[in-house]
Amino acid sequence: MANPSYRDVTYGNTGHLEVVEVTYDPTKVSYEELVKYFFEIHDPTQVDGQGPDIGEQYLSAIFCENDEEEKIVHKLIDILKTKGYEIVSTVFPASTFWKAEEYHQDYYDKKKQQPYCHVYKKKF
């Protein structure tokens, strides 16, 4: 399905994932630092979900733009595994990103809520 709506994705039958596209300045933060943060702000050991959001559309995933990014991700996964974490995060090559509708942008700010499935836990 091309350009699925947010509602389409939440049904869990489109093959798409609910994700965030991150744009960053590598002169200010490295890709490795961002990936470490990714692993520290969610539960990369939870299968098909995050917190109360359950379904394959919510699985932990990273989309890599190139081989170097993929190497960094796998290196960090290996480090976490040696620390006893059973990482289930999936690594995919980057592909088309479809932005959710405006009503779903900045969700927590608009709802005036604390994130319910993101908790920072130092792992590195």
MIKE-561778 format. One record per residue (C-alpha): z, y, x; residue number from 0. Coordinates in steps of 0.02 Angstrom, whole numbers, plus 50000, padded with zeros to 5 digits. Each point is the difference from the previous one (the first is absolute). Layout:
MIKE-561778
((Z, Y, X), NUM)
...
end
This chain:
MIKE-561778
((50000, 50000, 50000), 0)
((49948, 50167, 50073), 1)
((50121, 50146, 49987), 2)
((50134, 49915, 49895), 3)
((50123, 50110, 49907), 4)
((50185, 49992, 50042), 5)
((50027, 49909, 49834), 6)
((49865, 49873, 50045), 7)
((50089, 49961, 50165), 8)
((50171, 49982, 49919), 9)
((49936, 49857, 49893), 10)
((49979, 49900, 50161), 11)
((49832, 49924, 49961), 12)
((49880, 50114, 50093), 13)
((50030, 49937, 50177), 14)
((50055, 50175, 50053), 15)
((50168, 50053, 50073), 16)
((50106, 50153, 49964), 17)
((50005, 50084, 50171), 18)
((50018, 50168, 50084), 19)
((49867, 50074, 50112), 20)
((50078, 50083, 50152), 21)
((49913, 50136, 50098), 22)
((50087, 50053, 50159), 23)
((49980, 50101, 50159), 24)
((50012, 49882, 50151), 25)
((50052, 50146, 50109), 26)
((50160, 50011, 49896), 27)
((50037, 49817, 49960), 28)
((49926, 49839, 50064), 29)
((49927, 49863, 49893), 30)
((50133, 49882, 50067), 31)
((50139, 50118, 49944), 32)
((49925, 50007, 49826), 33)
((49988, 49810, 49989), 34)
((50180, 49982, 50057), 35)
((50051, 50122, 49864), 36)
((49898, 49901, 49872), 37)
((50098, 49843, 50043), 38)
((50165, 50096, 49991), 39)
((49978, 50083, 49830), 40)
((49959, 49847, 49896), 41)
((50036, 49814, 49997), 42)
((49859, 49914, 50096), 43)
((50080, 49831, 49959), 44)
((49981, 50011, 49810), 45)
((49854, 49897, 49935), 46)
((49887, 50081, 49870), 47)
((50104, 50152, 49963), 48)
((50115, 50139, 50053), 49)
((50168, 50012, 49917), 50)
((49976, 49989, 49812), 51)
((49810, 50021, 50013), 52)
((49941, 49819, 49995), 53)
((49822, 49938, 50011), 54)
((49866, 49973, 50129), 55)
((49944, 50182, 49978), 56)
((50165, 50052, 50081), 57)
((49998, 49887, 50153), 58)
((50041, 50071, 50171), 59)
((49836, 50039, 50088), 60)
((49929, 50104, 50141), 61)
((49817, 50048, 50011), 62)
((49937, 50022, 50179), 63)
((49855, 50113, 50049), 64)
((49963, 49909, 50163), 65)
((50048, 49859, 50119), 66)
((50126, 50109, 50094), 67)
((50096, 50038, 49840), 68)
((49999, 49816, 49954), 69)
((50069, 49953, 50172), 70)
((50142, 50125, 49978), 71)
((50043, 49933, 49827), 72)
((50003, 49819, 50060), 73)
((50104, 50048, 50153), 74)
((50131, 50080, 49887), 75)
((49997, 49854, 49879), 76)
((50031, 49883, 50147), 77)
((50147, 50108, 50057), 78)
((50075, 49995, 49825), 79)
((49977, 49811, 49992), 80)
((50095, 49980, 50164), 81)
((50141, 50100, 49918), 82)
((50007, 49873, 49858), 83)
((49898, 50089, 49867), 84)
((49881, 49891, 49900), 85)
((49860, 50128, 49985), 86)
((49878, 49970, 49858), 87)
((49904, 50163, 50017), 88)
((49813, 49972, 49995), 89)
((49883, 50084, 50123), 90)
((49829, 50049, 49933), 91)
((49852, 50095, 50071), 92)
((49991, 50172, 49920), 93)
((49881, 50012, 49855), 94)
((49965, 50119, 49857), 95)
((50153, 50095, 49941), 96)
((50002, 50062, 49822), 97)
((50123, 50138, 49962), 98)
((50109, 49976, 49847), 99)
((49988, 50126, 49860), 100)
((50092, 50165, 50020), 101)
((50144, 49949, 49886), 102)
((50048, 49866, 50126), 103)
((49994, 50112, 50155), 104)
((50169, 50056, 50071), 105)
((50080, 49883, 49873), 106)
((50181, 50019, 50052), 107)
((49988, 50189, 50014), 108)
((49927, 50012, 49825), 109)
((50129, 49880, 49927), 110)
((50143, 50082, 50096), 111)
((50058, 49826, 50054), 112)
((50054, 49917, 50160), 113)
((49881, 49865, 50063), 114)
((50062, 49835, 49929), 115)
((49913, 49879, 50117), 116)
((50005, 50096, 50164), 117)
((50157, 49991, 50103), 118)
((50001, 50043, 50185), 119)
((50067, 49862, 50112), 120)
((49987, 50015, 50190), 121)
((49909, 49846, 50065), 122)
((49930, 50056, 50169), 123)
end
